[in-house]
Amino acid sequence: MWITAFIFDRIFFFYNDRPMNLTKVIAIFVFFPYFLFAQKENKIIKVKDVSRIIKTLSADDMMGRPAMIPEKIAKASAFIEKEFQKIGIKPMSGNNGFQQEFQKDQISPTYLEVIIDGEKVELENLILASEKTEVSLQNGLTIKSIDFDKSVANKDQYFFDKAFPLMQDTSSSMILVASEFKSNFKEFKGFFEKRFMNGRKSVKVFVLGKMKVSSYSLKATQKITSFKMNNVVGVLKGQTKPEEFVVFSGHYDHIGIQKLKINGDSIANGADDDASGTTAVIELARYFKKIKDNKRTLIFVAFTAEEIGGYGSQYFSKQLDANKVIAMFNIEMIGKPSKWGTNNAFITGFERSDFGTILQKNLSGTSFQIHPDPYPEQNLFYRSDNATLARLGVPAHSISTDQIDSDKLYHSVDDEFESMDISNITNTIRAIALSSTSIVEGTDTPKRIDKAGMK
């Protein structure tokens, strides 16, 4: 308020104590809207609201918000829905209130046996990727391998760069994995041993520790389990461009309760990942509802199932015309200062559109800076919900402050409310609100992402 008081005091001084300096008065009124807008952000996006929301979402009674255990994630979903209701935004057309419900079928082995050259392979060294409930074959698969290369500096990155494309291709094959990748294989197995069905017709099996094979047999039976899930989606209709959409998103699921306790704690609360982003979505909904100047339609969505493959964003993307989505602000882990300190954030895929340039232009005159992703080796652009819409050509980027290369709290039981920098989160949300101004008002349209350049 002191800025406003100062401005009016100067106007009064010019008017009463000296002849009116028209240039000065014009300058004051030109810049006054900027100061007023900054005051709106500070007034509407409050530290106490940010603290309350993130503390609630990351509390122990949310049980780590695991997407595949409906009774555990339902409490978080209901809380977000209630916040949207109180704010006064509307449900998305076609949904059951604010909940965007969908079902996923998961398939997992109940029996798996692989015999290679007369020797039975241990189950911990096997990953089966098939959507057949029964598999029985004797040889016949294409043999591929992931060999160990001593000259590779980053062994972990090397493995995943090889393994993920092999998992995604549509051929039937046996992939032999060098024993040096044992820890990577275990992580890979945890992600893919239980798979959601997507129409895969091939049979693929990964085998750790065998690099030569003459003959083999594979027998397996699998069960299918259905899961009900839901995103939480709210809409603020555009005033003059209602058919043009701007999406603000974050994922509200996390990794749940862990098998091993650390210092007596087994709940992975996910305060930063991604209760911080979900908090931002709720606060941005509150902000734009109050200022009432959005020309484009704003969609606020808390995604489920990001941690297990981005299934919430995949379903969401099929419920609207991607060509009408002007931009996507996906907010992922803003709970702690960035590598540049406070009042700094980065955008994944910065070079793929002019989205980041527009945001920084809107932040001109402030101390907040938007940077390109400093961790390209981490493939962060593909590791959050923005990737789904980016593949459809949407300028969809994640905004983050996380120091992912050194973050010891990531996916741990110590990612708790007490580790959050609430002031940093609040300022980052305010910066996102300001940076989005010209896109929300319809004066800037980021260029589309080249779909051909996506993987």
C-alpha positions in Angstrom: 0.0 0.0 0.0 2.9 2.4 0.6 3.6 2.5 -3.2 0.0 3.7 -3.9 0.2 6.2 -1.0 3.5 7.5 -2.4 2.1 8.0 -5.8 -0.9 10.0 -4.6 1.3 12.0 -2.3 3.5 13.0 -5.3 0.5 13.9 -7.4 -0.9 16.1 -4.5 2.6 17.7 -4.1 2.8 18.5 -7.8 -0.7 20.0 -7.8 -0.4 22.1 -4.7 3.2 23.2 -4.4 4.3 23.9 -7.9 2.9 24.3 -11.4 1.5 21.0 -12.8 4.3 19.1 -14.6 2.1 17.4 -17.2 4.9 15.0 -18.3 5.4 13.8 -14.7 1.7 13.3 -14.1 1.3 11.3 -17.4 4.3 9.2 -16.5 2.7 8.5 -13.1 -0.6 7.4 -14.6 1.1 5.3 -17.2 3.1 3.3 -14.6 0.3 3.3 -12.0 -1.5 0.2 -13.5 1.7 -1.8 -13.2 2.0 -1.0 -9.5 -1.7 -1.7 -9.0 -1.3 -5.1 -10.7 1.6 -6.0 -8.5 -0.6 -5.1 -5.5 -3.3 -7.4 -6.8 -1.0 -10.3 -6.9 0.3 -9.7 -3.4 -3.1 -9.1 -2.1 -4.8 -12.2 -3.6 -2.0 -14.8 -3.5 -1.2 -14.9 0.2 1.4 -16.8 2.2 -1.2 -18.0 4.6 -3.3 -19.6 1.9 -0.3 -21.2 0.2 0.9 -22.6 3.6 -2.6 -24.0 4.5 -3.0 -25.8 1.2 0.4 -27.4 0.8 0.3 -28.4 4.5 -3.0 -30.1 4.0 -2.0 -31.9 0.8 1.3 -33.2 2.3 -0.1 -34.2 5.7 0.3 -37.8 6.9 -3.4 -38.4 6.7 -3.2 -38.0 2.9 -1.0 -41.2 3.0 1.3 -40.1 0.2 -1.6 -39.7 -2.3 -0.9 -42.9 -4.4 -2.9 -43.0 -7.6 -3.5 -46.7 -7.6 -5.1 -46.9 -4.1 -8.4 -45.0 -4.6 -9.2 -44.9 -0.9 -5.9 -43.2 -0.1 -5.9 -40.6 -2.9 -9.6 -39.8 -2.6 -9.1 -37.5 0.3 -6.7 -35.3 -1.7 -9.1 -35.2 -4.6 -12.0 -34.2 -2.4 -9.9 -31.4 -0.8 -9.0 -29.9 -4.2 -12.6 -30.1 -5.4 -13.7 -28.3 -2.3 -11.2 -25.5 -2.9 -12.4 -25.1 -6.5 -16.0 -24.9 -5.3 -15.1 -22.2 -2.7 -13.2 -20.2 -5.3 -16.3 -20.2 -7.6 -14.9 -21.7 -10.8 -17.0 -24.2 -12.7 -16.7 -27.9 -13.6 -15.6 -28.8 -17.0 -18.4 -29.8 -19.3 -19.0 -33.6 -19.4 -17.4 -34.3 -16.0 -18.9 -35.5 -12.8 -18.7 -32.2 -11.0 -15.0 -31.2 -10.7 -13.9 -34.8 -11.0 -12.8 -36.1 -14.4 -13.2 -39.8 -14.0 -11.6 -42.6 -16.0 -10.6 -46.2 -15.7 -7.3 -48.0 -16.3 -6.7 -51.7 -16.6 -3.5 -53.0 -15.2 -1.9 -56.3 -16.1 0.7 -58.1 -14.0 2.2 -61.6 -13.9 0.9 -64.2 -11.5 3.3 -66.8 -12.8 6.5 -66.2 -14.9 9.1 -68.7 -15.9 12.0 -68.2 -18.3 14.5 -71.0 -18.9 17.6 -70.1 -20.9 19.9 -72.9 -22.1 18.5 -75.2 -19.5 18.9 -72.7 -16.5 15.9 -71.1 -14.8 16.2 -67.3 -14.5 15.5 -65.8 -11.1 12.2 -63.7 -11.0 14.1 -60.6 -9.8 16.0 -60.7 -13.1 13.0 -60.7 -15.3 10.5 -58.1 -16.7 7.6 -59.2 -18.8 5.9 -56.6 -21.0 2.8 -58.2 -22.6 -0.9 -57.8 -22.5 -1.7 -61.4 -23.0 -3.2 -63.3 -20.1 -1.3 -66.4 -21.1 2.1 -66.7 -22.8 3.8 -69.9 -23.9 6.6 -69.9 -26.4 9.7 -71.8 -27.3 12.3 -69.5 -28.9 11.0 -67.3 -31.7 11.8 -63.9 -30.2 14.2 -61.4 -31.7 17.3 -61.2 -29.4 18.5 -57.7 -28.5 20.9 -56.5 -25.8 22.0 -53.6 -23.6 25.7 -54.1 -23.3 27.9 -52.4 -20.7 30.3 -49.8 -22.0 33.2 -48.8 -19.7 33.8 -45.6 -21.6 30.3 -44.2 -20.8 30.6 -41.5 -18.2 26.9 -41.7 -17.0 26.0 -45.3 -16.6 22.5 -44.6 -15.3 21.6 -42.3 -18.2 23.1 -44.7 -20.7 20.9 -47.6 -19.5 17.7 -45.7 -19.5 18.4 -44.1 -22.9 18.7 -47.7 -24.2 16.0 -49.4 -22.1 13.0 -47.0 -22.6 13.0 -47.1 -26.4 13.3 -50.9 -26.4 10.3 -51.0 -24.0 8.3 -48.7 -26.2 8.9 -50.3 -29.6 6.2 -52.7 -30.9 8.4 -55.7 -31.7 8.4 -59.0 -29.9 11.8 -59.5 -28.4 14.1 -60.7 -25.6 16.4 -58.0 -24.3 19.6 -59.2 -22.6 20.9 -56.8 -20.0 24.4 -56.7 -18.7 24.7 -57.5 -15.0 26.5 -54.1 -14.4 23.1 -52.5 -14.7 21.6 -54.4 -11.7 20.5 -51.3 -9.8 19.1 -49.7 -12.9 17.3 -52.9 -13.8 15.6 -53.0 -10.4 14.3 -49.4 -10.8 13.1 -50.2 -14.3 11.4 -53.3 -13.1 9.6 -51.4 -10.4 8.2 -49.1 -13.0 7.2 -51.6 -15.6 6.5 -54.9 -13.8 2.9 -53.8 -13.4 1.7 -52.1 -16.5 -1.4 -50.3 -17.6 -2.8 -51.8 -20.8 -2.6 -49.7 -23.9 -3.2 -52.2 -26.7 0.2 -53.8 -26.9 0.1 -57.0 -29.0 3.8 -58.0 -28.8 5.6 -60.0 -26.2 8.8 -58.5 -24.7 10.9 -59.8 -21.9 14.0 -58.2 -20.3 16.6 -60.6 -18.8 19.3 -59.4 -16.5 22.7 -61.1 -16.3 22.5 -63.2 -19.5 24.3 -61.9 -22.5 24.3 -65.1 -24.6 21.4 -67.4 -25.4 21.1 -70.5 -27.7 17.6 -71.7 -26.7 14.9 -70.6 -24.3 11.3 -71.0 -23.2 8.9 -68.5 -21.7 5.7 -69.3 -19.8 3.5 -66.8 -18.0 0.0 -66.2 -16.8 -1.2 -62.7 -15.9 -4.2 -61.0 -14.2 -6.0 -57.8 -15.1 -7.1 -55.4 -12.4 -9.2 -52.3 -13.1 -8.6 -49.0 -11.3 -10.9 -46.0 -11.2 -9.0 -42.7 -11.2 -9.8 -39.0 -11.5 -8.3 -35.7 -12.4 -9.8 -32.6 -10.7 -10.7 -29.9 -13.3 -12.1 -26.4 -13.0 -12.9 -23.8 -15.7 -13.1 -20.0 -15.8 -14.8 -19.1 -19.1 -13.1 -16.5 -21.3 -14.8 -13.2 -21.8 -14.1 -12.6 -25.5 -12.2 -15.8 -26.6 -14.0 -18.6 -24.9 -12.9 -21.2 -27.5 -9.2 -20.6 -26.8 -7.8 -22.4 -23.8 -5.0 -21.7 -21.4 -4.2 -24.6 -19.0 -2.6 -24.3 -15.5 -1.8 -27.8 -14.2 0.1 -29.8 -11.6 -0.2 -33.4 -10.4 -1.6 -34.2 -7.0 -0.6 -37.9 -6.8 2.6 -39.1 -5.2 4.3 -42.4 -4.4 2.4 -43.4 -1.3 3.6 -45.4 1.7 7.0 -47.0 1.3 8.0 -50.6 2.3 11.0 -49.6 4.3 10.8 -47.1 7.1 13.4 -44.4 7.6 13.7 -43.1 11.1 10.3 -44.6 11.8 8.6 -42.8 8.8 7.2 -44.6 5.8 4.9 -42.0 4.2 6.3 -40.2 1.2 4.3 -37.0 1.7 5.3 -35.3 -1.6 5.2 -31.7 -0.3 7.4 -30.5 -3.1 6.4 -33.2 -5.6 3.9 -32.0 -6.4 1.7 -30.6 -3.6 3.6 -27.4 -4.3 2.5 -27.4 -7.9 -1.1 -28.3 -7.0 -1.1 -25.5 -4.5 -0.1 -23.1 -7.3 -2.9 -24.3 -9.5 -5.5 -23.6 -6.7 -4.0 -20.2 -5.9 -3.9 -19.2 -9.6 -7.6 -20.2 -9.9 -8.4 -18.0 -6.9 -6.4 -15.1 -8.4 -7.9 -15.1 -11.9 -11.4 -15.6 -10.5 -11.0 -12.4 -8.5 -9.4 -10.2 -11.1 -12.0 -11.2 -13.7 -10.0 -10.1 -16.8 -9.3 -13.3 -18.6 -10.2 -13.1 -22.3 -9.3 -16.7 -23.0 -10.9 -19.6 -21.1 -8.7 -20.9 -18.3 -8.6 -24.5 -17.3 -7.2 -25.5 -13.9 -6.4 -29.2 -13.5 -4.8 -31.3 -10.9 -3.7 -34.5 -12.6 -3.6 -38.0 -11.1 -1.2 -40.8 -12.1 1.7 -38.7 -13.2 4.0 -40.7 -11.0 3.1 -44.0 -12.7 3.1 -42.9 -16.4 1.2 -39.7 -16.9 -2.2 -41.4 -17.3 -4.2 -38.5 -16.0 -2.8 -36.0 -18.5 -3.2 -38.5 -21.3 -6.9 -38.9 -20.5 -7.4 -35.1 -20.1 -5.7 -34.5 -23.5 -8.4 -36.6 -25.3 -11.3 -34.6 -23.8 -10.6 -31.4 -25.7 -9.3 -30.2 -29.0 -5.6 -29.7 -28.6 -5.6 -27.1 -31.4 -7.6 -24.9 -29.2 -5.1 -25.0 -26.3 -3.0 -21.9 -26.6 -0.6 -22.7 -23.8 0.0 -25.0 -20.8 1.6 -23.9 -17.6 2.5 -27.1 -15.9 3.9 -26.4 -12.4 6.2 -29.1 -11.1 8.1 -28.8 -7.8 8.5 -25.1 -6.8 9.0 -25.8 -3.0 12.6 -24.8 -2.7 14.9 -22.1 -4.2 16.5 -22.8 -7.5 20.2 -23.1 -8.3 20.1 -19.4 -8.9 18.5 -18.7 -5.5 15.1 -17.3 -4.8 13.0 -15.3 -7.3 14.3 -17.6 -10.1 12.7 -20.5 -11.9 13.3 -22.5 -15.1 11.2 -23.8 -17.9 11.6 -27.2 -19.5 11.8 -27.2 -23.3 12.6 -23.5 -23.4 14.0 -23.7 -26.9 10.9 -25.5 -28.4 8.7 -22.4 -28.4 8.7 -18.7 -27.4 6.6 -19.5 -24.3 9.5 -18.6 -22.0 10.4 -15.5 -23.8 6.8 -14.2 -23.4 6.8 -15.0 -19.7 10.1 -13.1 -19.1 8.8 -10.2 -21.1 5.7 -10.0 -18.8 8.1 -10.1 -15.8 10.1 -7.1 -17.1 10.7 -4.6 -14.3 10.6 -7.3 -11.5 13.5 -9.2 -9.9 12.1 -12.6 -11.0 13.9 -14.4 -13.7 12.9 -17.3 -16.0 15.7 -19.5 -17.2 16.1 -22.4 -19.7 16.2 -25.8 -18.1 19.7 -26.2 -16.6 19.5 -30.0 -16.4 19.0 -31.2 -20.0 20.6 -34.5 -19.2 17.7 -35.3 -16.9 15.1 -35.1 -19.7 12.7 -33.2 -17.5 10.7 -32.0 -20.5 9.5 -35.6 -21.0 9.1 -36.4 -17.3 6.0 -34.5 -16.4 2.4 -34.0 -17.7 3.3 -31.2 -20.1 4.8 -33.8 -22.5 1.4 -35.3 -23.3 0.1 -32.0 -24.7 3.4 -31.0 -26.2 3.3 -34.1 -28.4 0.0 -32.7 -29.7 1.8 -29.4 -30.6 0.7 -27.4 -27.6 3.3 -24.9 -26.2 3.2 -27.0 -23.0 6.1 -26.5 -20.6 6.9 -27.3 -16.9 7.9 -24.5 -14.6 10.1 -25.6 -11.7 12.7 -24.5 -9.1 13.9 -27.9 -8.2 17.6 -28.7 -8.1 17.0 -32.1 -9.4 20.6 -33.1 -9.7 21.2 -32.7 -6.0 17.7 -32.9 -4.4 18.1 -35.6 -1.7 14.4 -35.2 -0.7 13.0 -36.2 -4.1 10.8 -39.3 -3.8 11.7 -39.8 -0.2 9.8 -39.8 3.1 11.6 -36.5 3.9 9.7 -34.5 1.2 7.6 -32.9 3.9 5.9 -29.5 4.6 8.7 -28.6 7.0 11.3 -28.7 4.2 9.3 -26.2 2.1 10.2 -22.5 1.6 6.7 -21.1 1.7 7.9 -17.6 0.8 9.6 -18.9 -2.3 6.6 -20.8 -3.4 4.3 -17.8 -2.9 6.6 -15.5 -4.9 6.9 -18.1 -7.7 3.1 -18.4 -7.9 2.8 -14.6 -8.1 5.4 -14.6 -10.8 3.5 -17.2 -12.8 0.4 -15.1 -12.5 2.1 -12.0 -13.7 4.1 -13.8 -16.4 0.9 -15.3 -17.9 -0.8 -11.9 -18.3 -0.6 -11.4 -22.0 -1.4 -15.0 -22.8 -4.4 -15.0 -20.5 -5.6 -11.6 -22.0 -5.2 -12.9 -25.5 -2.6 -10.5 -26.7 0.2 -13.1 -27.0 0.0 -16.5 -28.5 3.1 -18.8 -28.1 4.2 -20.6 -31.2 3.3 -24.2 -31.5 5.7 -27.0 -30.6 7.0 -29.0 -33.6 5.3 -32.4 -33.2 7.8 -34.0 -35.5 10.6 -33.1 -33.1 8.9 -34.9 -30.1 9.7 -38.4 -29.0 
